[in-house]
């Protein structure tokens, strides 16, 4: 697909290793103006703040955040930034054994508008044995995971930015006039059943 600009928006890839396999989440941040290099640094700092305050304590010791990649979508040849992480400060501290790499929890990102285009999803990057009861994520860790994703929204709001959903497609076709943005105003767990991301399994792809 040819590049489609999303003015004012930064694509952020949260990249990590889980038992040596690459896992990531992609999110979007609206700077509300053309992104600058300083904005990318600020966004990365906000993400690491969320990692420190909420993410690391929920992740197994086999999870390591290894980098944050940021790219302005304002135009095709706009700025980008890669922030290397890795090592002890960015390793999970939850001592319970890790579940298989594919095990995840789907976190729903909601705006104030109806329709699938106005909602997003984030698949949590790792689960531990004591966070799950058979096929269901236990209530307390599910709530903490929700808080951890919400922490990104809190950090972006503090920076004067907007954690958002960027919709390129409507009814199966590209949106006329370019993508539409929806501000995320709630983060919830709709279904606590353990979900699966098969590409996170060993040897399934990077």
VENQUI-V673668 format. One line per field, one symbol per residue. ss: DSSP state (H for helix, E for strand, C for the rest). phi: phi as a letter, one per 20 degrees, with the letter a starting at -180 (. if undefined). A space follows every 10 residues. Layout:
ss: ???
phi: ???
This chain:
ss: CCCCCCCCEE EEEEEEEECC EEEEEEEEEE CCCCCCHHHH HHHHHHHHHH HHHHHHHHCE CCEEEEEEEE EECCCCCCCE EEEECCCHHH ECCECCCECC CCEECEEEEE CCCCCHHHEE EEECCCCEHH HEECCEECHH HHHHHHHHHH HHHHHHHHCC CEEEEEECEE CCEECCCCCE EEECCEEECC CCECEECHHH CCCCCC
phi: .ffcfcgmdd ecdedbdcln efcacdccce fmagfdgfff ffffffffff gffceffeef fedcfdaddc cfefbfdefb bddfcnngfd dgdfefgffg gffbcededd dedeoffecc ccegeacdge ecdldcffgf fffffgffff ffffffffen dcfbdddecc lncgffnofd dcffcbccde beffdcdffe fgmepd
